[in-house]
């Protein structure tokens, strides 16, 4: 690689490192603990909490991976020397955006189910 490409790559990595906390809104990662097996039954409150934990876990991990995937696509686009490489990089960026949309939809569905359970609509 020539010096220009190295400078561009270094700048892109620096920008990604600086702005990545802002992309995830500097949120704390709360990884849910697995449920403890006990002799008590699973009531609706526990089920709601479990669904919310699963949704938050999927959203957190999935969106972090989607941002990384989109960032790698952006770096590939910057580094591409021809239209074929740029097209592949654009496709990777769009695939990352589509993946983030699917992750958000899954989180929305799980949170909706949890709120339905807490309101008692499924009783």
C-alpha positions in Angstrom: 0.0 0.0 0.0 1.2 3.5 -0.7 1.4 6.2 1.9 -1.8 7.9 0.8 -3.8 4.7 1.4 -2.1 4.1 4.7 -3.0 7.7 5.8 -6.6 7.2 4.7 -6.9 3.9 6.5 -5.3 5.4 9.7 -7.7 8.3 9.5 -10.7 6.1 9.0 -9.7 3.8 11.9 -9.1 6.9 14.1 -12.5 8.3 13.2 -14.2 5.0 13.9 -12.5 4.7 17.3 -13.4 8.3 18.2 -17.1 8.2 17.0 -18.0 4.6 17.9 -19.1 5.5 21.5 -21.4 8.1 20.0 -22.8 5.5 17.5 -24.0 3.3 20.3 -24.9 6.4 22.4 -22.3 5.4 25.0 -24.7 2.9 26.4 -23.6 0.4 29.0 -23.8 -3.2 27.8 -26.0 -5.1 30.1 -25.5 -8.7 29.3 -28.4 -10.7 30.8 -27.5 -13.5 33.1 -29.0 -16.9 32.3 -32.1 -17.7 34.3 -31.5 -19.6 37.5 -33.2 -23.0 37.7 -35.5 -23.0 40.8 -38.5 -24.8 42.0 -40.8 -21.8 41.4 -43.0 -21.6 38.4 -42.5 -19.1 35.6 -45.1 -16.3 36.1 -45.9 -13.5 33.7 -43.7 -11.0 35.4 -40.6 -13.3 35.1 -41.5 -14.0 31.5 -41.7 -10.3 30.7 -38.3 -9.7 32.3 -36.8 -12.6 30.4 -38.2 -11.3 27.1 -36.9 -7.8 27.8 -33.4 -9.2 28.7 -33.3 -11.3 25.5 -34.4 -8.3 23.4 -31.8 -6.0 25.0 -29.1 -8.5 24.5 -30.0 -9.1 20.8 -30.2 -5.3 20.2 -26.9 -4.5 21.9 -24.8 -7.2 20.3 -26.5 -7.1 16.9 -26.2 -3.3 16.5 -22.6 -3.3 17.6 -21.8 -6.0 15.0 -23.9 -4.1 12.4 -22.0 -0.8 13.0 -18.6 -2.7 12.7 -19.8 -4.4 9.5 -20.9 -1.1 8.0 -17.6 0.5 9.1 -15.6 -2.2 7.4 -17.7 -1.7 4.3 -16.9 2.1 4.4 -13.2 1.4 4.8 -13.3 -1.0 1.8 -15.1 1.7 -0.2 -12.5 4.2 0.6 -9.7 1.8 -0.2 -11.2 0.5 -3.4 -9.2 1.2 -6.6 -11.9 0.4 -9.1 -15.7 0.5 -9.6 -16.0 -3.3 -8.9 -14.5 -2.9 -5.4 -16.6 0.1 -4.7 -19.7 -1.7 -5.8 -18.9 -4.6 -3.5 -18.3 -2.2 -0.6 -21.6 -0.4 -1.2 -23.3 -3.7 -1.2 -21.7 -4.6 2.1 -22.8 -1.3 3.6 -26.4 -1.8 2.4 -26.3 -5.4 3.8 -25.2 -4.0 7.2 -28.1 -1.5 7.1 -30.5 -4.2 6.3 -29.1 -6.4 9.0 -29.5 -3.6 11.5 -33.1 -3.1 10.4 -33.8 -6.8 11.0 -32.2 -6.7 14.4 -34.3 -3.6 15.4 -37.5 -5.4 14.1 -36.7 -8.5 16.3 -36.1 -6.2 19.3 -39.4 -4.4 18.6 -41.3 -7.7 18.4 -39.8 -9.0 21.6 -40.5 -5.8 23.5 -44.0 -5.7 22.2 -44.6 -9.3 23.4 -43.2 -8.3 26.8 -45.5 -5.3 27.1 -48.5 -7.4 26.0 -47.6 -9.9 28.7 -47.3 -7.2 31.4 -50.6 -5.6 30.5 -52.3 -9.0 30.8 -53.6 -9.1 27.2 -52.5 -12.7 26.8 -54.2 -14.0 29.9 
